[in-house]
Amino acid sequence: MGLLVLALAAWLGLGLASASEGADNSSQLCQEAPAWSINGLSPMEGAMGQVTVVALLKPPTLAPPSHCFHPHSLGGLRDKLARQGTVDVHYMIVNEKAPLSRAMFRELERQAPPGIPVFQPEREDPDVWQILGGDKDDFLVYDRCGRLAFHIQLPYSFLHFPYVESAIRFTHSKDFCGNCSLYANTTQEVRSRDARWSRLPSLLWHCTSTLSSCQGQLRVGSHTQPWLRGKVMRGLE
């Protein structure tokens, strides 16, 4: 399966932030990240020109073992992508603002891979997770112009699935949102994207906590019908 198809499979099959839903200040697809800061610092500043990956994590000791994401595994993905040429990617971790998570911040920082900063909102800071419209173990991938390309949620954000990796690879090489001069051949990419998306209806993906209970659905106007994801993928190849 080609890179584009794999990435679009991720886009269609994940819990994603909808471009037309959510609070006014929450992250929306193909829009710039909402302003947020921690201790007076704005971590997203200076991100132009590179892909930015924001992981919303909490200390593993505060999560049930079956739902535990180990921050050090992010380092393995980063190193793998770098070896294969996916460089100029900036990674960061944002801890939960809740008091217990703040108290365990040093443990999260200790388990984070070297070179990946961990940010901790203090009591006087805004709730960054809320501003970004995210939750525990969400990954938000921003393109070279600082716009949200992917918002990957559980259970698909676990790194043994291919979705986070595919989202980073895709965003690194393709200007899917369009009109970003920091990508090469952006005009060609926009035309290719528009041709493909013109054939895709608006999709909803409703998931519970397990993969086996997920069901993709196609929204057409006010009607909702079952949808076979494979059929969509074959149409895009």
PyRosetta script that sets phi, psi and omega in degrees:
from pyrosetta import init, pose_from_sequence

init()
pose = pose_from_sequence("MGLLVLALAAWLGLGLASASEGADNSSQLCQEAPAWSINGLSPMEGAMGQVTVVALLKPPTLAPPSHCFHPHSLGGLRDKLARQGTVDVHYMIVNEKAPLSRAMFRELERQAPPGIPVFQPEREDPDVWQILGGDKDDFLVYDRCGRLAFHIQLPYSFLHFPYVESAIRFTHSKDFCGNCSLYANTTQEVRSRDARWSRLPSLLWHCTSTLSSCQGQLRVGSHTQPWLRGKVMRGLE")
pose.set_psi(1, 128.9)
pose.set_omega(1, -176.9)
pose.set_phi(2, -67.4)
pose.set_psi(2, 166.3)
pose.set_omega(2, -178.5)
pose.set_phi(3, -59.3)
pose.set_psi(3, -44.2)
pose.set_omega(3, -178.6)
pose.set_phi(4, -63.7)
pose.set_psi(4, -45.5)
pose.set_omega(4, -178.7)
pose.set_phi(5, -64.9)
pose.set_psi(5, -41.4)
pose.set_omega(5, 179.3)
pose.set_phi(6, -63.1)
pose.set_psi(6, -42.9)
pose.set_omega(6, 179.8)
pose.set_phi(7, -66.6)
pose.set_psi(7, -41.2)
pose.set_omega(7, 178.5)
pose.set_phi(8, -68.3)
pose.set_psi(8, -32.9)
pose.set_omega(8, 174.4)
pose.set_phi(9, -60.9)
pose.set_psi(9, -40.7)
pose.set_omega(9, 176.6)
pose.set_phi(10, -62.6)
pose.set_psi(10, -45.4)
pose.set_omega(10, -177.5)
pose.set_phi(11, -61.2)
pose.set_psi(11, -42.3)
pose.set_omega(11, -176.1)
pose.set_phi(12, -77.2)
pose.set_psi(12, -29.6)
pose.set_omega(12, -171.9)
pose.set_phi(13, -99.9)
pose.set_psi(13, 2.3)
pose.set_omega(13, -176.3)
pose.set_phi(14, -100.1)
pose.set_psi(14, 166.2)
pose.set_omega(14, 163.1)
pose.set_phi(15, -78.4)
pose.set_psi(15, 111.6)
pose.set_omega(15, -174.4)
pose.set_phi(16, -120.0)
pose.set_psi(16, 150.5)
pose.set_omega(16, 171.1)
pose.set_phi(17, -68.0)
pose.set_psi(17, 124.5)
pose.set_omega(17, -178.1)
pose.set_phi(18, -77.2)
pose.set_psi(18, 142.2)
pose.set_omega(18, 179.0)
pose.set_phi(19, -70.3)
pose.set_psi(19, -13.4)
pose.set_omega(19, -176.7)
pose.set_phi(20, -118.2)
pose.set_psi(20, 5.1)
pose.set_omega(20, -177.1)
pose.set_phi(21, -124.8)
pose.set_psi(21, 168.9)
pose.set_omega(21, 174.0)
pose.set_phi(22, 100.9)
pose.set_psi(22, 170.2)
pose.set_omega(22, -179.0)
pose.set_phi(23, -67.9)
pose.set_psi(23, 160.2)
pose.set_omega(23, -176.4)
pose.set_phi(24, -60.9)
pose.set_psi(24, -32.3)
pose.set_omega(24, -175.9)
pose.set_phi(25, -97.6)
pose.set_psi(25, 6.9)
pose.set_omega(25, -178.5)
pose.set_phi(26, -87.9)
pose.set_psi(26, 163.9)
pose.set_omega(26, -179.4)
pose.set_phi(27, -65.4)
pose.set_psi(27, 139.0)
pose.set_omega(27, 176.2)
pose.set_phi(28, -132.2)
pose.set_psi(28, 145.3)
pose.set_omega(28, -175.8)
pose.set_phi(29, -60.3)
pose.set_psi(29, 137.6)
pose.set_omega(29, 177.6)
pose.set_phi(30, 63.6)
pose.set_psi(30, 21.4)
pose.set_omega(30, 170.5)
pose.set_phi(31, -118.5)
pose.set_psi(31, 154.7)
pose.set_omega(31, -180.0)
pose.set_phi(32, -64.0)
pose.set_psi(32, 151.4)
pose.set_omega(32, 179.5)
pose.set_phi(33, -61.1)
pose.set_psi(33, 138.3)
pose.set_omega(33, 174.8)
pose.set_phi(34, -63.0)
pose.set_psi(34, 150.4)
pose.set_omega(34, -178.6)
pose.set_phi(35, -65.9)
pose.set_psi(35, 132.7)
pose.set_omega(35, 173.5)
pose.set_phi(36, -150.4)
pose.set_psi(36, 151.3)
pose.set_omega(36, -178.8)
pose.set_phi(37, -145.8)
pose.set_psi(37, 157.7)
pose.set_omega(37, 178.4)
pose.set_phi(38, -135.7)
pose.set_psi(38, 123.4)
pose.set_omega(38, -178.5)
pose.set_phi(39, 54.5)
pose.set_psi(39, 36.5)
pose.set_omega(39, 178.8)
pose.set_phi(40, 81.1)
pose.set_psi(40, -2.7)
pose.set_omega(40, 179.0)
pose.set_phi(41, -99.2)
pose.set_psi(41, 145.7)
pose.set_omega(41, 177.1)
pose.set_phi(42, -114.3)
pose.set_psi(42, 93.4)
pose.set_omega(42, -173.6)
pose.set_phi(43, -59.9)
pose.set_psi(43, -24.4)
pose.set_omega(43, -178.7)
pose.set_phi(44, -80.1)
pose.set_psi(44, -13.1)
pose.set_omega(44, 177.6)
pose.set_phi(45, -66.4)
pose.set_psi(45, 141.5)
pose.set_omega(45, -178.8)
pose.set_phi(46, 81.6)
pose.set_psi(46, 7.7)
pose.set_omega(46, -178.3)
pose.set_phi(47, -87.3)
pose.set_psi(47, -8.0)
pose.set_omega(47, -178.3)
pose.set_phi(48, -60.7)
pose.set_psi(48, 137.0)
pose.set_omega(48, 178.6)
pose.set_phi(49, 96.1)
pose.set_psi(49, -10.0)
pose.set_omega(49, 178.4)
pose.set_phi(50, -135.3)
pose.set_psi(50, 159.2)
pose.set_omega(50, 174.8)
pose.set_phi(51, -78.2)
pose.set_psi(51, 138.4)
pose.set_omega(51, -179.8)
pose.set_phi(52, -120.1)
pose.set_psi(52, 130.5)
pose.set_omega(52, 179.8)
pose.set_phi(53, -115.8)
pose.set_psi(53, 118.9)
pose.set_omega(53, 179.4)
pose.set_phi(54, -110.1)
pose.set_psi(54, 117.8)
pose.set_omega(54, 179.0)
pose.set_phi(55, -105.1)
pose.set_psi(55, 125.8)
pose.set_omega(55, 178.3)
pose.set_phi(56, -96.3)
pose.set_psi(56, 99.5)
pose.set_omega(56, -173.9)
pose.set_phi(57, -123.0)
pose.set_psi(57, 160.6)
pose.set_omega(57, 171.9)
pose.set_phi(58, -130.4)
pose.set_psi(58, 161.5)
pose.set_omega(58, -178.4)
pose.set_phi(59, -53.8)
pose.set_psi(59, 131.5)
pose.set_omega(59, -176.8)
pose.set_phi(60, -56.8)
pose.set_psi(60, -29.9)
pose.set_omega(60, -178.3)
pose.set_phi(61, -67.0)
pose.set_psi(61, -14.2)
pose.set_omega(61, -179.6)
pose.set_phi(62, -95.3)
pose.set_psi(62, -0.2)
pose.set_omega(62, -177.3)
pose.set_phi(63, -113.4)
pose.set_psi(63, 148.8)
pose.set_omega(63, 174.3)
pose.set_phi(64, -58.8)
pose.set_psi(64, 145.4)
pose.set_omega(64, -176.6)
pose.set_phi(65, -53.7)
pose.set_psi(65, -37.1)
pose.set_omega(65, -177.4)
pose.set_phi(66, -72.5)
pose.set_psi(66, -15.1)
pose.set_omega(66, -178.7)
pose.set_phi(67, -120.0)
pose.set_psi(67, 28.0)
pose.set_omega(67, -172.3)
pose.set_phi(68, -97.3)
pose.set_psi(68, 122.1)
pose.set_omega(68, 175.4)
pose.set_phi(69, -101.6)
pose.set_psi(69, 123.4)
pose.set_omega(69, -179.2)
pose.set_phi(70, -91.5)
pose.set_psi(70, 118.3)
pose.set_omega(70, -174.9)
pose.set_phi(71, -56.5)
pose.set_psi(71, -30.7)
pose.set_omega(71, -176.4)
pose.set_phi(72, -64.5)
pose.set_psi(72, -22.7)
pose.set_omega(72, 179.6)
pose.set_phi(73, -66.7)
pose.set_psi(73, -22.6)
pose.set_omega(73, 176.6)
pose.set_phi(74, -65.2)
pose.set_psi(74, -32.9)
pose.set_omega(74, 177.7)
pose.set_phi(75, -63.9)
pose.set_psi(75, -38.7)
pose.set_omega(75, 178.0)
pose.set_phi(76, -63.0)
pose.set_psi(76, -40.6)
pose.set_omega(76, 177.8)
pose.set_phi(77, -66.6)
pose.set_psi(77, -43.9)
pose.set_omega(77, 178.5)
pose.set_phi(78, -57.8)
pose.set_psi(78, -46.5)
pose.set_omega(78, -177.5)
pose.set_phi(79, -67.1)
pose.set_psi(79, -39.5)
pose.set_omega(79, 178.3)
pose.set_phi(80, -61.8)
pose.set_psi(80, -46.6)
pose.set_omega(80, -179.8)
pose.set_phi(81, -64.2)
pose.set_psi(81, -40.3)
pose.set_omega(81, -179.7)
pose.set_phi(82, -63.6)
pose.set_psi(82, -40.7)
pose.set_omega(82, 178.8)
pose.set_phi(83, -62.6)
pose.set_psi(83, -29.1)
pose.set_omega(83, -177.1)
pose.set_phi(84, -96.1)
pose.set_psi(84, 9.9)
pose.set_omega(84, 172.8)
pose.set_phi(85, 98.2)
pose.set_psi(85, 0.2)
pose.set_omega(85, 177.8)
pose.set_phi(86, -88.4)
pose.set_psi(86, 82.7)
pose.set_omega(86, -177.6)
pose.set_phi(87, -109.6)
pose.set_psi(87, -174.1)
pose.set_omega(87, -175.7)
pose.set_phi(88, 57.4)
pose.set_psi(88, 40.2)
pose.set_omega(88, 175.5)
pose.set_phi(89, -116.4)
pose.set_psi(89, 126.6)
pose.set_omega(89, -178.7)
pose.set_phi(90, -103.9)
pose.set_psi(90, 124.4)
pose.set_omega(90, -178.8)
pose.set_phi(91, -109.5)
pose.set_psi(91, 145.0)
pose.set_omega(91, 173.3)
pose.set_phi(92, -150.3)
pose.set_psi(92, 155.5)
pose.set_omega(92, 177.8)
pose.set_phi(93, -119.4)
pose.set_psi(93, 136.3)
pose.set_omega(93, 175.8)
pose.set_phi(94, -119.1)
pose.set_psi(94, 121.1)
pose.set_omega(94, 179.3)
pose.set_phi(95, -77.9)
pose.set_psi(95, 159.0)
pose.set_omega(95, 176.3)
pose.set_phi(96, -68.3)
pose.set_psi(96, 151.7)
pose.set_omega(96, -178.8)
pose.set_phi(97, -83.4)
pose.set_psi(97, -16.5)
pose.set_omega(97, -176.2)
pose.set_phi(98, -53.6)
pose.set_psi(98, 146.9)
pose.set_omega(98, -175.7)
pose.set_phi(99, -54.2)
pose.set_psi(99, -43.4)
pose.set_omega(99, -177.4)
pose.set_phi(100, -66.4)
pose.set_psi(100, -38.7)
pose.set_omega(100, 177.2)
pose.set_phi(101, -66.4)
pose.set_psi(101, -38.2)
pose.set_omega(101, 176.7)
pose.set_phi(102, -62.6)
pose.set_psi(102, -38.9)
pose.set_omega(102, -179.5)
pose.set_phi(103, -65.7)
pose.set_psi(103, -27.0)
pose.set_omega(103, -178.8)
pose.set_phi(104, -99.7)
pose.set_psi(104, 15.6)
pose.set_omega(104, -175.9)
pose.set_phi(105, -56.9)
pose.set_psi(105, -43.0)
pose.set_omega(105, -177.5)
pose.set_phi(106, -61.8)
pose.set_psi(106, -33.0)
pose.set_omega(106, 177.6)
pose.set_phi(107, -67.9)
pose.set_psi(107, -41.6)
pose.set_omega(107, 176.3)
pose.set_phi(108, -63.6)
pose.set_psi(108, -42.2)
pose.set_omega(108, 179.1)
pose.set_phi(109, -63.6)
pose.set_psi(109, -38.4)
pose.set_omega(109, -179.6)
pose.set_phi(110, -65.2)
pose.set_psi(110, -35.0)
pose.set_omega(110, -176.9)
pose.set_phi(111, -87.9)
pose.set_psi(111, -8.4)
pose.set_omega(111, 179.8)
pose.set_phi(112, -71.5)
pose.set_psi(112, 148.0)
pose.set_omega(112, 178.4)
pose.set_phi(113, -64.9)
pose.set_psi(113, 149.1)
pose.set_omega(113, 175.8)
pose.set_phi(114, -57.6)
pose.set_psi(114, 136.4)
pose.set_omega(114, 177.6)
pose.set_phi(115, 89.2)
pose.set_psi(115, -6.6)
pose.set_omega(115, 177.2)
pose.set_phi(116, -106.3)
pose.set_psi(116, 111.2)
pose.set_omega(116, -176.5)
pose.set_phi(117, -70.6)
pose.set_psi(117, 148.6)
pose.set_omega(117, 177.1)
pose.set_phi(118, -118.2)
pose.set_psi(118, 125.3)
pose.set_omega(118, -177.5)
pose.set_phi(119, -108.1)
pose.set_psi(119, 140.7)
pose.set_omega(119, -178.1)
pose.set_phi(120, -124.0)
pose.set_psi(120, 109.0)
pose.set_omega(120, 173.8)
pose.set_phi(121, -65.6)
pose.set_psi(121, 131.4)
pose.set_omega(121, 176.7)
pose.set_phi(122, -87.9)
pose.set_psi(122, 174.9)
pose.set_omega(122, -175.7)
pose.set_phi(123, -59.3)
pose.set_psi(123, -34.0)
pose.set_omega(123, -177.7)
pose.set_phi(124, -84.6)
pose.set_psi(124, -8.4)
pose.set_omega(124, 179.8)
pose.set_phi(125, -84.2)
pose.set_psi(125, 154.2)
pose.set_omega(125, 172.4)
pose.set_phi(126, -62.8)
pose.set_psi(126, 160.0)
pose.set_omega(126, 177.1)
pose.set_phi(127, -79.6)
pose.set_psi(127, 103.3)
pose.set_omega(127, -174.9)
pose.set_phi(128, -63.4)
pose.set_psi(128, -41.1)
pose.set_omega(128, 179.5)
pose.set_phi(129, -57.2)
pose.set_psi(129, -41.7)
pose.set_omega(129, 179.9)
pose.set_phi(130, -68.0)
pose.set_psi(130, -41.5)
pose.set_omega(130, 178.9)
pose.set_phi(131, -59.7)
pose.set_psi(131, -40.5)
pose.set_omega(131, -178.3)
pose.set_phi(132, -82.2)
pose.set_psi(132, -5.0)
pose.set_omega(132, -178.8)
pose.set_phi(133, 67.6)
pose.set_psi(133, 31.9)
pose.set_omega(133, -174.8)
pose.set_phi(134, -116.7)
pose.set_psi(134, 178.6)
pose.set_omega(134, -179.8)
pose.set_phi(135, -146.3)
pose.set_psi(135, -177.7)
pose.set_omega(135, -176.1)
pose.set_phi(136, -54.3)
pose.set_psi(136, 132.3)
pose.set_omega(136, 175.7)
pose.set_phi(137, 69.4)
pose.set_psi(137, 16.8)
pose.set_omega(137, 172.8)
pose.set_phi(138, -76.0)
pose.set_psi(138, 147.3)
pose.set_omega(138, 172.0)
pose.set_phi(139, -119.6)
pose.set_psi(139, 128.0)
pose.set_omega(139, 176.1)
pose.set_phi(140, -114.7)
pose.set_psi(140, 124.6)
pose.set_omega(140, -176.5)
pose.set_phi(141, -113.4)
pose.set_psi(141, 119.8)
pose.set_omega(141, -177.9)
pose.set_phi(142, -107.0)
pose.set_psi(142, 142.9)
pose.set_omega(142, -177.7)
pose.set_phi(143, -81.0)
pose.set_psi(143, -174.8)
pose.set_omega(143, -174.0)
pose.set_phi(144, -68.0)
pose.set_psi(144, -16.6)
pose.set_omega(144, 175.9)
pose.set_phi(145, -101.5)
pose.set_psi(145, 14.9)
pose.set_omega(145, 174.6)
pose.set_phi(146, 77.2)
pose.set_psi(146, 20.5)
pose.set_omega(146, -179.3)
pose.set_phi(147, -103.6)
pose.set_psi(147, 146.0)
pose.set_omega(147, -177.3)
pose.set_phi(148, -70.8)
pose.set_psi(148, 118.4)
pose.set_omega(148, 177.6)
pose.set_phi(149, -97.6)
pose.set_psi(149, -41.9)
pose.set_omega(149, -179.9)
pose.set_phi(150, -137.9)
pose.set_psi(150, 141.3)
pose.set_omega(150, 169.5)
pose.set_phi(151, -127.4)
pose.set_psi(151, 103.3)
pose.set_omega(151, -171.8)
pose.set_phi(152, -103.4)
pose.set_psi(152, 127.0)
pose.set_omega(152, -174.8)
pose.set_phi(153, -115.5)
pose.set_psi(153, 168.0)
pose.set_omega(153, 174.8)
pose.set_phi(154, -61.2)
pose.set_psi(154, 148.2)
pose.set_omega(154, 0.9)
pose.set_phi(155, -86.6)
pose.set_psi(155, -0.1)
pose.set_omega(155, -171.9)
pose.set_phi(156, -77.0)
pose.set_psi(156, -12.1)
pose.set_omega(156, -180.0)
pose.set_phi(157, -80.3)
pose.set_psi(157, -9.9)
pose.set_omega(157, 174.0)
pose.set_phi(158, -61.1)
pose.set_psi(158, 134.6)
pose.set_omega(158, -169.6)
pose.set_phi(159, -76.4)
pose.set_psi(159, -6.4)
pose.set_omega(159, 172.8)
pose.set_phi(160, -78.4)
pose.set_psi(160, -10.6)
pose.set_omega(160, 168.1)
pose.set_phi(161, -87.9)
pose.set_psi(161, 159.9)
pose.set_omega(161, -174.8)
pose.set_phi(162, -86.2)
pose.set_psi(162, 0.4)
pose.set_omega(162, -165.4)
pose.set_phi(163, -71.7)
pose.set_psi(163, -44.4)
pose.set_omega(163, 179.5)
pose.set_phi(164, -64.9)
pose.set_psi(164, -45.5)
pose.set_omega(164, 178.7)
pose.set_phi(165, -59.5)
pose.set_psi(165, -45.1)
pose.set_omega(165, -179.5)
pose.set_phi(166, -64.0)
pose.set_psi(166, -39.3)
pose.set_omega(166, 180.0)
pose.set_phi(167, -63.3)
pose.set_psi(167, -40.9)
pose.set_omega(167, 180.0)
pose.set_phi(168, -67.7)
pose.set_psi(168, -46.6)
pose.set_omega(168, 179.4)
pose.set_phi(169, -58.7)
pose.set_psi(169, -46.5)
pose.set_omega(169, -176.8)
pose.set_phi(170, -63.7)
pose.set_psi(170, -46.8)
pose.set_omega(170, -177.8)
pose.set_phi(171, -67.9)
pose.set_psi(171, -29.5)
pose.set_omega(171, 178.7)
pose.set_phi(172, -67.9)
pose.set_psi(172, -34.2)
pose.set_omega(172, -172.2)
pose.set_phi(173, -107.9)
pose.set_psi(173, -19.1)
pose.set_omega(173, -172.6)
pose.set_phi(174, -123.2)
pose.set_psi(174, 134.6)
pose.set_omega(174, 174.8)
pose.set_phi(175, -90.2)
pose.set_psi(175, 74.6)
pose.set_omega(175, -174.3)
pose.set_phi(176, -67.4)
pose.set_psi(176, -38.0)
pose.set_omega(176, -178.1)
pose.set_phi(177, -72.4)
pose.set_psi(177, -24.4)
pose.set_omega(177, 175.3)
pose.set_phi(178, 88.7)
pose.set_psi(178, 156.6)
pose.set_omega(178, 173.3)
pose.set_phi(179, 62.1)
pose.set_psi(179, 31.8)
pose.set_omega(179, 173.7)
pose.set_phi(180, -107.9)
pose.set_psi(180, 110.5)
pose.set_omega(180, -175.7)
pose.set_phi(181, -70.4)
pose.set_psi(181, -7.3)
pose.set_omega(181, -178.8)
pose.set_phi(182, -84.2)
pose.set_psi(182, -2.1)
pose.set_omega(182, 172.0)
pose.set_phi(183, -102.4)
pose.set_psi(183, 146.9)
pose.set_omega(183, 172.2)
pose.set_phi(184, -77.2)
pose.set_psi(184, 145.4)
pose.set_omega(184, 176.4)
pose.set_phi(185, 56.7)
pose.set_psi(185, 39.1)
pose.set_omega(185, -175.5)
pose.set_phi(186, -64.4)
pose.set_psi(186, -34.5)
pose.set_omega(186, -179.2)
pose.set_phi(187, -63.5)
pose.set_psi(187, -42.8)
pose.set_omega(187, 178.8)
pose.set_phi(188, -63.4)
pose.set_psi(188, -40.1)
pose.set_omega(188, -179.7)
pose.set_phi(189, -65.4)
pose.set_psi(189, -40.4)
pose.set_omega(189, -179.7)
pose.set_phi(190, -62.4)
pose.set_psi(190, -44.2)
pose.set_omega(190, 179.9)
pose.set_phi(191, -63.2)
pose.set_psi(191, -41.8)
pose.set_omega(191, 178.4)
pose.set_phi(192, -62.9)
pose.set_psi(192, -43.4)
pose.set_omega(192, 179.0)
pose.set_phi(193, -62.1)
pose.set_psi(193, -46.9)
pose.set_omega(193, -177.4)
pose.set_phi(194, -62.2)
pose.set_psi(194, -38.8)
pose.set_omega(194, 179.7)
pose.set_phi(195, -63.3)
pose.set_psi(195, -39.1)
pose.set_omega(195, -178.8)
pose.set_phi(196, -75.4)
pose.set_psi(196, -46.4)
pose.set_omega(196, -176.7)
pose.set_phi(197, -67.9)
pose.set_psi(197, -23.5)
pose.set_omega(197, 178.2)
pose.set_phi(198, -65.5)
pose.set_psi(198, -17.3)
pose.set_omega(198, 179.7)
pose.set_phi(199, -98.7)
pose.set_psi(199, 0.6)
pose.set_omega(199, -177.8)
pose.set_phi(200, -110.5)
pose.set_psi(200, 122.4)
pose.set_omega(200, 172.5)
pose.set_phi(201, -71.5)
pose.set_psi(201, 174.7)
pose.set_omega(201, 176.1)
pose.set_phi(202, -73.3)
pose.set_psi(202, 126.6)
pose.set_omega(202, -176.4)
pose.set_phi(203, -108.7)
pose.set_psi(203, 142.8)
pose.set_omega(203, 170.4)
pose.set_phi(204, -116.0)
pose.set_psi(204, 147.5)
pose.set_omega(204, 177.6)
pose.set_phi(205, -133.6)
pose.set_psi(205, 110.8)
pose.set_omega(205, -177.9)
pose.set_phi(206, -102.8)
pose.set_psi(206, 122.0)
pose.set_omega(206, -176.8)
pose.set_phi(207, -129.8)
pose.set_psi(207, 145.5)
pose.set_omega(207, 165.9)
pose.set_phi(208, -100.0)
pose.set_psi(208, -158.2)
pose.set_omega(208, -170.1)
pose.set_phi(209, -78.5)
pose.set_psi(209, -8.8)
pose.set_omega(209, -177.6)
pose.set_phi(210, -122.2)
pose.set_psi(210, 151.5)
pose.set_omega(210, -179.1)
pose.set_phi(211, -63.0)
pose.set_psi(211, -37.9)
pose.set_omega(211, -173.8)
pose.set_phi(212, -67.3)
pose.set_psi(212, -18.6)
pose.set_omega(212, -177.0)
pose.set_phi(213, -100.1)
pose.set_psi(213, 8.1)
pose.set_omega(213, 178.6)
pose.set_phi(214, -81.7)
pose.set_psi(214, 142.8)
pose.set_omega(214, 177.1)
pose.set_phi(215, -138.9)
pose.set_psi(215, 119.5)
pose.set_omega(215, 177.2)
pose.set_phi(216, -76.0)
pose.set_psi(216, 145.1)
pose.set_omega(216, 179.1)
pose.set_phi(217, -137.8)
pose.set_psi(217, 150.6)
pose.set_omega(217, 179.5)
pose.set_phi(218, -110.0)
pose.set_psi(218, 125.6)
pose.set_omega(218, 178.1)
pose.set_phi(219, -98.7)
pose.set_psi(219, 122.7)
pose.set_omega(219, 175.9)
pose.set_phi(220, -124.6)
pose.set_psi(220, 106.5)
pose.set_omega(220, -175.0)
pose.set_phi(221, 60.6)
pose.set_psi(221, -126.0)
pose.set_omega(221, -179.1)
pose.set_phi(222, -96.3)
pose.set_psi(222, 3.5)
pose.set_omega(222, -177.5)
pose.set_phi(223, -102.7)
pose.set_psi(223, 147.2)
pose.set_omega(223, 177.6)
pose.set_phi(224, -121.3)
pose.set_psi(224, 128.8)
pose.set_omega(224, -177.4)
pose.set_phi(225, -129.0)
pose.set_psi(225, 150.7)
pose.set_omega(225, 174.7)
pose.set_phi(226, -60.8)
pose.set_psi(226, 148.7)
pose.set_omega(226, -177.6)
pose.set_phi(227, -136.7)
pose.set_psi(227, 136.5)
pose.set_omega(227, 176.3)
pose.set_phi(228, -95.4)
pose.set_psi(228, 113.9)
pose.set_omega(228, -177.1)
pose.set_phi(229, -60.8)
pose.set_psi(229, -36.3)
pose.set_omega(229, -179.0)
pose.set_phi(230, -60.8)
pose.set_psi(230, -35.4)
pose.set_omega(230, 179.5)
pose.set_phi(231, -64.0)
pose.set_psi(231, -40.7)
pose.set_omega(231, 176.7)
pose.set_phi(232, -62.5)
pose.set_psi(232, -43.8)
pose.set_omega(232, -177.4)
pose.set_phi(233, -64.4)
pose.set_psi(233, -40.8)
pose.set_omega(233, 179.9)
pose.set_phi(234, -64.5)
pose.set_psi(234, -32.1)
pose.set_omega(234, 179.3)
pose.set_phi(235, -71.6)
pose.set_psi(235, -18.9)
pose.set_omega(235, -178.5)
pose.set_phi(236, -96.1)
pose.set_psi(236, -9.5)
pose.set_omega(236, -175.6)
pose.set_phi(237, -72.7)
pose.dump_pdb("model.pdb")
